[in-house]
Each structure stands twice: as C-alpha cells, then as structure tokens.
C-alpha cells in the first residue's frame, strides 16, 4: 500500500469514527446542560465551593465567575511551580523561574498549553498531576460553559439569565471530561502508553542490539491519563518535550489516529448539542457542515503539499519526511497537524517548522481562522456562532434587510460585540509580532533567518493569541521577553473574547423572538453554509495576507 493511499484510508476511518460518535455524544451533552438534577458528587462539590447551582446568572455574574475561577487557577499553578523545589515527588527538579512559571500558569489556565520548557527535565509529578493535569480538565470545562451560555442566549427570550457558571463548570468536568478521559486513558495504556510515578532511570544507548557507549535519562509519570485529557479537552502540552511524537505518549499508529479522534470528537459533537438546545437540529448540521468543509479542505491541502515531490530526496522518501515521526508517516502527520491547528489543542506528532513552506503556512492559517473548524472544546462553537452572526449581517446588507439569526435580531449592539470579538486576536498577533521583529533582542531567539525566521515568530504569537499552544519548533521562547509577551497574549486572547461572547449572549437572551417570514434568511440551508465558509476565508485572508506573504508564502514560492 502506498503512503498516499494509507493517508487517505486513515482520514476516511477517522471521519467514520467521528460520524458514529456525533449523535450519541452531542445528544448526551445537550441533556447534561439542560437537566435540573444534580448528581450527589456534584452536590458535594457545590458545598465545598459555596455555590448555589440553581441560581440563574446574568452575563455579568457569569463573566465574574469565569474570571474569578481562572484567576485563582493562575495563582495556584504559579505558586505550585515556584514551590516545586520543596515539594515531594519533584524528582529533584528545582523551582521554576518566575517568568516561566507565569507563562506556564497562564498557558494551562487559558487552555493554551504552550510550553517553553522540556517537560521531562523541568516538572515533577506533583506539578504535572496536581497542577497541569487538573487545569487540562477545568480549562476545557470553562470553554464549554461559555459556549453553552451563548447557546442559551439564542434559545431564551425576554430574560438576561444564562444559567449558572458553577453548575456548567462542574457538570462539564464530572459528566463529560472525567468519564471520557478515563476511558481514553485505559485505551492508551492498553496500547503501550506509560502510567506510573517512577523516578528517573538511566539507560544505555543501543542501535541494532549493539551498545553505542552513551546513556540517556528517562523519567516516568502519569502520562496516559494526562495524554487522554490533553487531547479530549483540546489542551495540548505534552509530558515530554517531543509531545505526541514520543513513544511513551503515542506508542503506535493506532494511538496516533485515536488521539486525533479525541481532539475532534467534542468540538464536532457540540454542534448537535447546539442544535438540540435551540430547538432545531438542522441549525446544528449547518454549523457542522461549515466546520467539516474547512477541516477536510485544509487536511487535503496539507496532505497534498507534504506528499508533493520537490526533488530526488522527496521522490525516494515518498514525501517530505523531515521532522516527521517515521512510525506515522506523512499522511498521518498531516492529518494530526491540521487537526491540532484547527482546534486549540497544540499537541504535535511532528515538527511544523520542518513542514514544507506552504505546509507550515496551512498550519498557521488554520489558527488564524480563529480555530473554529471545529475549534477548541466550546471555544470552537462560540467562535463559529460569532462568524455566523457576521455572515447573517453581510447577507442582510446585500438585500437591504435587518439581519436575523435563530429568531433574534442582529442590531447595532450585537454586531459591535461580534466585530470586537473577531478583531481582538488579529490585533494581538500582528502587534506582538511587529514588536518582536522591530526590537533587537527577540530576533536572537530565531533559529533561522529570512522568511522562515519570520514565520517562527509569527507562528508563536498566532499560537498564543488563539490559545493553540503548538510551536514551530525553531524558536527559543524561553526568554523573559517571550515568556512575558506570550503569556500576556494568551491571557488577552482567552478572556477578552469571552467578555464579548457573554455580553452578546446576554443581549440576545433579553430579546423577544422574531417570527420567521418569507424574507428571512434560511440559515439551515447549504446556501448559508457556503456564505459562512466564504465569509470566514475572506475575513481571515484580508486580515493576515500581508503577514503570510512575508513568511510562509514567500518561503513556499521560493522553494
């Protein structure tokens, strides 16, 4: 079997698995966020945190809950890293420096999971499990909660109430993420991923059964459990520096495909949750079709650029193998790269800096879309719904009619909030990239010069501002400048958009429903899906084309 055919068959198998999980998972999540009943363990949690889960919150109270919970998470994780040197189970690692501790705390709380350190050489068991792994669960649950609040804004009328943040947070963790991660971890352990709390082991280096004379140090850890929630919660960030290219995290081609499935399954299934909660499954299918169209298109383009032959070495290898794990091949690595950059995952099983010029550009463009195809857990859905509002507004301008979406008028307030949402992230990316290129010191962190070096910095700020977390694998980001500015980009890129999303949800929930008429745009039809795809690509292209032209496009056209 040729490598191209193998890649296509893996993609088809992945689509089939996602299709099988779509209806049951999406329906289950709709029930989770619609029921009034609380599990016993959830009641215990509410008592511990002093929350009343039955109290309805307006958008301002919901936002205060999100910000307060996240602020506590940042402080706790920062303190845990700074105290690592005196904690048990630290494996002898020293406490983390202040700038890197700040960067890492912000990174995991914002669901970014950007890492400017070697995981196996910096973080002990306590920080990994009690700090990083816990944030993998709760940061993903926060994203889903905000998305559900926006969905309630469409579903409810003549009220400003969006539900209860604490109830949504706890249910997301207890009923969705913990059970899903538990099953996924068992699968990974059964396939060879490690799960232990062993110390550091020194092992010899061998090749074909013969000693090479040197030695390496390896440490164990609760890898399978963290790998499961890392992918299921679209977190990213690996136990080891090689991330999902490491055999302890990702042992076989099957686990590689399984991890891609975990990355995509909740973001895609949330579209059905959305359709059920707003009372129209067809609306959910329209959003699903938009996400799937972009994801399949980007995956096909990535596979084409990486399989395209550009000389004798590529012909012999069967594709661009540099920087890719040979256990998985070009096809599987391309699927993984597209999945992780079109979501807010950031996990990698290959190094994007070694992709072809155009291949690296596709990965970068996937993040620049706003990571909405299908995007992160929750963040993908609310990002896509914001773009749907923009598309409806554009359609209304074309026909001279007041735009409406799901029975709600899109007036001046709503479109201003949506516009602020889509402008925040590009502003962060472009301003920080320009500052890094203009100042003399940040440029010293680039491994390469020219267009590829510019791509390293552009990719870093694109990844941080969009809460992705993957790296181009060529930039030395462990400096005070990058730890501080990337941390700031992650904070603003996560919480400023949430402010606009929740304000928009409150505005929509306060409206009375508008009856559909003959002139109402049918947003469940393929025509709207095409309009939405076009609006996303045009807005992104107009925003980022000059920066892309200086980086990956210039490199790709020159090769």
N, C-alpha and C positions, 0 to 999 in steps of 0.2 A: 504494500500500500504506500502510495506516495505521500509526502508531507502535506501537500495542499489538500488532498482528499481527506487525510486524517484530521486536519484542522476543521474542514467543513463538517465532517461527521460529528466531531466534538461539539461544534456550535449547534447542530441540529439536536443532539442529545440534550444539551443544556436548555434549549428552547422547549423541548418536550417536558423536561422535569419542571420547569417554571410554569408551564401550562397546567400540569397536573396539580401543582400546589396552589394555584391562583385562587380558585373559587373557595376551597375549604379554609385557607388561611385568611383571605380577605373577609369572608363572612364571619369567621371567628373573631377577628379584631373588631369588626363592627359591633358584635354583641358585647365584647369587653368594654367598649367605651359608651355603650348605650344603656346597660343594665343599672339598676339602683341597688342591687345586692352587693354586699361586701363579704369577702372571704374572711375566715377567722384570723388568719395570719395577717391580713391587711388591717383588720381592726386593731391588732396588737401594735402594728407599725404606727397607725394613726395616734394611738395613745402615747407612744414613745415620743413622737414629734409634736404632740399637742395640736393636731389638726382636726378640724371637723369636715369630713369628706362630703357631707350633704349640703354644705353651704355653697351657694352659687356665687361666682365671682364675675364682676365686670372686667373689662380688658385691663384696666389699670391695676387692679388687685392681682389678676392673673400674671401680669408682667412683673409685679413686685415679687411674687412667689418664684418666678423663673430666675430673676436676677439675684435674689437673696440666697436661694439654694446654690446657684452657681458660684457666688462669691465665697460662700462657706467652703465649697469644694476646692476652689483655688487655694484658699488659705490653708486648709487641711493638708492638701497634697504638697504644697510648698514646704510646710513645716515638717512633713514626713521625710522629704528628701534632705532637708537641712540637718535633720537629726539622725540620718541613716547610720552614721559612724558609731553611734552609741546604742543602736537598736540590735536586738538579737536577730539572727538569720540574715545578717547583712553580707555574709560571705567574705568579710574582711574589707569590703569596699568602703571608701571614705565618703563623707557627706558631700552632697552635690553643691557646686559653686552657686552663688546667689543668682547670677544672670541665667544660668542653665536651669536652675530649679524653677525660676519664674517662667521661663519658656516652656518647660515640660508641664508644669502645673496648668498653665493656660491651655496648652496644647490638648491635654487629655480631657479637661473640663469642657472645652468647646467642641469635642468630638472630632478634632483635627488629627491628633496623634502624630504630629511632626516630631521627629527625633534628631537631635543634633549630637547624639552620643552613641556609643556602642553598648547596646543593651546588656550583653553578656559580660561586659567589663565595667559597668557602672552601677547597675541596680541590683540590690539583693532581693531575697524572697519576700520580705515584708513590704517593701515599696512596690514590687511587681504585683503582688496579690491584693494587699490591703489598700493600696493606692491606685495603681494604674488599672488593674482589672475591675475594680469597683466603679471607677469612672467610665469604663467602657460600657457598663450596664446603664448607669444613671444618665450619662450624657445622651445616649441614644434614646432613652425614655423621654427626656426633655424635648428632643426634636419631634417625636411622635405626638407628644402632648400639645405642642404649639400647632402642629398640623391639624389635629382634631379640633382645637379651639377655632381655627379658621373654618373648618368644615361646618361646625355648629353655627358660625356666623352666617353661612349661606342657608342652613337648614332652619334656623329660628327666625322669628319676626316679632317686632314690637317689644323687644327686650334687649338689654345690653349684656345679658348674662351669657357666659361662655363655658359654664361648667366649673369644676374645681381642679385647680392645678395639682394639688397634693394627691387627690384621688386618681387623676390621669397618670401622674408620675408613678405611683405605687403599682397601679394595675399594669402599666407597661412593663415594669420590671418583673413583677410576680407572675403575671399570667401569660406574658408573651416571651420576654427575653430569657428569663431563667430556664423555663422548660425547653425552649428551642436550643439554647446554648448547651444544656445538659445532654440532650440527645446528640447534638453535633459533636460534643467532646468525646462521647463514647465511640462514635464512628471514627473519629481521628485517632483515638488510642488504639482501636482495633486494627487500624491500617498502619500503625507504626509510629505515630507522634508520641513524644515522651510526656509523662505526667508524674512528677516526683518533686521532692525537696532535697535532693542530694547536693553535696558540696562541689568543689572544683576538682576535676580529675585531670591528671597529666597523662597523655597518651602519646605513643610513638607515631612517627610518620612512615607510612608504608606505601609502596607502589608495586602492583602485581606480586604481592606477597613478600617483597624484599624491603628491608628497612632502609630508609633514606637518611638515618642518623640523627634527625632532629626530633622535636616533640612539640605538642600543642596542648593547650589547656582548654578544657570544656567544662562547663557547669550545667547542671540540670535545672529543673524548675517545673512549675505547674503550667507547662507550655500548651497542652491540648485544650485545657479549659479556657485559657486566655486567647488562644487562636480562634476558638469557636465564637466567642462573643466579639472578638476583634472583627471578624468577617460579618457575623449576623447583625451586629449593630453598626455596620459601615464605619468602623473606627479606624482601622489600620494600625500601624505601630507594632513592631514585632518584638518578641522576646530576645531575638538575636539580630545582629546588625544586618545580616543577609535577608532578613524578613522571611517572606514565604518562598524564597529560593533555598532556604535552609532545610535540610532533610529532617531535622527534629521537629520543625513546624509543618512541613509539607512533604511527606515521605514519598508519595507515588503520583503518577499521572491521574489516578482516580481521585486522590485527595485534592489535587490541584483543581479539577473540574468541580468537585464538591464544594470547595471554598469559593469558587466563582458563583456557584448556585446560592450559597449562603449570603454573599454580598448583595445579590439582586432580588432575592425572594420577597423580603418585606417591602422594599420600595415599590416593586411592581404590584404586590397584593394590596397595598394601601389604596390603590385606585379603585378597587372593588369596595373597600371599606367606605371610601368617599361616596361612591355611587349609592350604596345602601343607605347611608346616613342622610343624604339629600333627597332620597326617595326616587332616584332614577338610576338604575344600573347602567343604562345606556350612556349617561354622562361619564360614568367611570370608565366605560370602554373607550370613549373618545379620548380621554386623557391617557389611558393605557396605549392606545394606538399611536398617539403622538410620541410618547416615550419610546415605544418599541421601534418606531420608524427611525428615530435618531440613533438609537443604540445599535440596531442592525446595520444601518448605513455606516456609522463610524467603525464598527467592527470589520465590515467588509473592506473599507478603505485601509484600515490598519493592516489587515492580512495581505492586501494587495501590495502595499508599499514594502512590507517586510519580506514578501516572497519574490518580489521583482528582482531580476538578476542584473547586477551592475558590473560584471567583470568575471574573470575566471574563478576567483576565490568564491564568489557567490554561487556560480554555476556548480562548482564541486560540492559545496556545502548544502545546496538546495534552498538557500535563503540567507538572510542576514542573521547569522548566529552569534555575532559578537555581543557579549553582555547578557546572553540568554542561557538559562539552565537547560543543558542538553537532555535531561530527563523528560522535559516537557515539550521541547521543540518550538519552532517559530509560530505555528498556528495557535497552540495553547497559550503561549506567552502573549501573543497579540490579543487574544480574547480576554485574558486577565488584565492586560494593560488598559484596554478600553473600558472594561467593567469598573476598574478601580478609579479611573479618572472621570468617568461619567457619574460616579457616585462620590460621596465624601469619605471614601474608605482609605485610600493612601497606602494600602498594602501593595507589595510588588513581588512578583516571582521572576523578574528580570530587571535590568537597569535601563531606565528610559534614556539616559544620556547616550547609550550605545545603540539606540534605535537609529534608523536612517533619519536624515534631516526632516523629511516630510512625516515620518512616523512619530518622531518626537513632537512635531507640530500638531499632529492629530490628538495626541495625549494632552497637550497643553490646551488646545481648543475645546476639548471635552470639559475641562474645568471652567474655561471661560464662558461656556454656555450658562453657567450658574449651577452646574451639577444637578440637572433636573431630568435626566434621561437614563435611568429613573431617579437618580439623585440619592441623597442620604436617607436614613430612616426618619421620615417625617419632613425633613428639610426639602427633599425632592418633590414631595407632593405640594407643600405650600409654595415652593418656588414656581412650579408649573402652573398652579392656580393663579398666581400673580401674572404670569405671562399670558394666561387665558384672558384675564381682565384687560390686559393691554391689547390683545388681538381683537376682543369684542369692541373695544374703544376705536381701534383703527377701522373696523368694519362699519361702525356707526358713523364715522366721519365720511366714509365713502358714499353712504346712501342718505346722509343728512338726517339721521335718526338718533334719538337718545339711546346710548348703548344699555343693554340689559344682559345680565348673566345669572342663570338659575333663579329667575324671578326677582332679582334685585337690580335697581338702577345703579349704573356706574356714573356717578356725578363727579363734580369737581374735587370733592374731598377724597373720594375713593381713588381717582386717577392720580392725584398728587401723591398719595401714600404709595401706590404701586410704582410710580415713577421714581420716588425716593428709594424704594427697595432695589430697583434694577440699576440705580446709579451708584449706590454705596460701594459695592465690591469693585467695579472697574476703577473707581477713583482711588481706592486703596492700592490696587495692583499697580496702576500707572504712576501714581505719585511716589510710592516707595521705590519702585524700580528706577524711576528717574533720579531720585535722591542717591540711591546706591551707585548708579553709573556716574553721577556728577562728582561725588566725593572721592578723594584719592584712596582712602583706606579700604572700603568694601571691595573694590576691584581686586585686591590682593588675594581674596578668597577664591577667585575663579581659577579652575584648573586649566581651562582653555582660553584662548583669545578669540577675537573676531566675533562672528555671528553666533558660534556655538557658546562662547563665554557669555554673551548677552542673554542667550536662551537659558543658561543656568540660573541667572539672577531673576529673569522674567518668570521662569517656572517656579522658583522658590516663593515669590510673592503671590503668584497666582494660586499656588497650592495653599499657602497660609490664609489668604484672604477668603478663599472659597471653602475653608475648613476641610481640605482634602488630606494633606499630610504626606503625600508621596514626594520624593525628591528626585532631581535629575541625576543624582549620583555623581556629580562632578564638582559640587560647590562645598567648600569648607565653611559650614554655617555655625560652627561652634566658636563664635567670637562675640564680644559684647554687643557689637553693632547688630549682627543678625539675630542673636538671641533676643535682644530687646525689641527691635523693629518687627521681627516676625511674630513675636508674642503680642505686640500691640495690634498688628494686622489681624491676628486670629481672634482677639477679643472683639474688635470693632466689626470684623466680618461675620461673627456669630450673632452678636446681641443687637447691633443696630438694625439689621433686617428683621429680627424678631419684634422689635418695637413697632415697626411699620406693619408687620403682619397682624399683630394683636390689635393695633389701633384700627386697622381695616376690618378685622373680624368684628370688633365692637360696633363699628359704623354700620356694617351690613346687618348685624343682628337687630339693630334698632329700627330698621326699615320695615315697612309693611310690604307684603308681597305684591308684585306687579303681574297681573294676568297676561298670559301669552296671547298675542294677536297674530294676524296674517303677516304683519311686518316684522315679527320677532325673529332674530337670527337663530336658526336651529343648531344649537351648539353640540348636539349629539350626532351630527351627520359627518360623513367623510370630508365634505367641503370645509367645515370648520377645522377639522384635523389638519388639512393641508394649509389653511390660513395660519394656524398656530405654529406649525413647523416653519413656514416661511418667515413669520414674524420673529421667531427665536433666532434663526440663522442670520437674518438681515440686521437685527439689532446688535447681535454679537459681532458680526462682521464689521459694521460701521464703527463699533467701539474699539475693537482690538486690531484691525487690519494693519495700521501703521506699525504697531509693536511687533506683530507677527512677521511683517515684511523685513524688519531689521534682524530677526532671529531665525526661526526655523525655515521660513520661506526662502530667505537668502541662502541659507546653507543647503537646502534641498535642491534649489535650482542650480547651484554651483557644482553639485556632485554629479 
